[in-house]
């Protein structure tokens, strides 16, 4: 009976979290690459998240998941682009 308990305890144990994901940026980048199916683009998404901020990147990702369109990866990249500075006003 004891061996059965040990066997079941090993199977019911929670999966170990990835020890390489140690910040909010890393966790979001991991979530994005899994959703988009691009495991080799972790560094690219991590850089984007660091540039736009975790809160904005999470908001953009949530918007993309709600309305995926044709290519959700392109939509996410478009939403994370650098904002264009306003055009200078002409003085009369």
C-alpha positions in Angstrom: 0.0 0.0 0.0 2.9 2.4 0.7 4.3 1.9 -2.7 1.0 2.8 -4.3 0.9 6.0 -2.2 4.4 6.9 -3.4 3.5 6.2 -7.0 0.4 8.3 -6.9 2.1 11.1 -5.1 4.6 11.4 -7.9 1.9 11.6 -10.5 -0.3 14.1 -8.6 2.5 16.5 -7.9 2.2 19.9 -9.5 4.5 20.5 -12.5 7.7 22.4 -11.6 7.7 26.0 -12.8 10.4 27.0 -15.3 13.3 28.5 -13.3 14.4 30.6 -16.2 11.3 32.7 -16.2 12.0 35.0 -13.2 10.3 38.3 -14.1 7.0 39.5 -15.3 8.6 40.3 -18.7 9.9 36.7 -19.1 6.5 35.2 -18.1 4.6 37.4 -20.6 7.1 36.6 -23.4 6.8 32.9 -22.7 3.0 33.2 -22.8 3.1 35.0 -26.1 5.5 32.6 -27.8 3.3 29.7 -26.7 0.1 31.4 -28.0 1.7 32.3 -31.3 3.7 29.1 -31.7 7.0 30.8 -32.2 9.4 29.3 -29.6 12.6 30.6 -31.2 11.3 34.3 -31.0 11.5 34.6 -27.2 14.2 37.3 -27.3 12.4 39.4 -29.9 9.2 39.4 -27.8 11.2 40.0 -24.6 12.7 43.1 -26.2 9.4 44.4 -27.4 7.9 43.9 -23.9 10.8 45.8 -22.3 10.4 48.6 -24.8 6.6 49.1 -24.5 6.3 48.0 -20.9 4.6 45.0 -19.3 1.2 46.6 -18.8 1.0 47.9 -22.4 2.2 44.6 -23.9 -0.2 42.6 -21.8 -3.1 44.9 -23.0 -2.0 44.6 -26.6 -1.7 40.8 -26.3 -5.2 40.6 -24.8 -6.7 42.8 -27.6 -5.0 40.5 -30.2 -6.4 37.4 -28.6 -9.9 38.9 -28.4 -9.9 39.9 -32.1 -7.2 37.8 -33.9 -7.9 38.8 -37.5 -5.8 37.2 -40.3 -2.5 37.1 -38.5 -2.4 37.9 -34.8 1.4 38.1 -34.7 1.4 41.0 -37.2 -1.4 42.7 -35.3 0.6 42.4 -32.1 3.7 43.8 -33.7 1.7 46.7 -35.2 0.2 47.6 -31.9 3.6 47.6 -30.2 5.3 49.8 -32.9 6.9 53.0 -31.8 4.4 55.9 -31.9 5.2 58.4 -34.6 5.9 61.9 -33.4 3.3 64.5 -34.2 3.8 66.5 -37.3 5.2 70.0 -36.6 2.6 72.8 -36.7 3.0 75.3 -39.5 3.2 78.9 -38.2 1.4 81.6 -40.1 
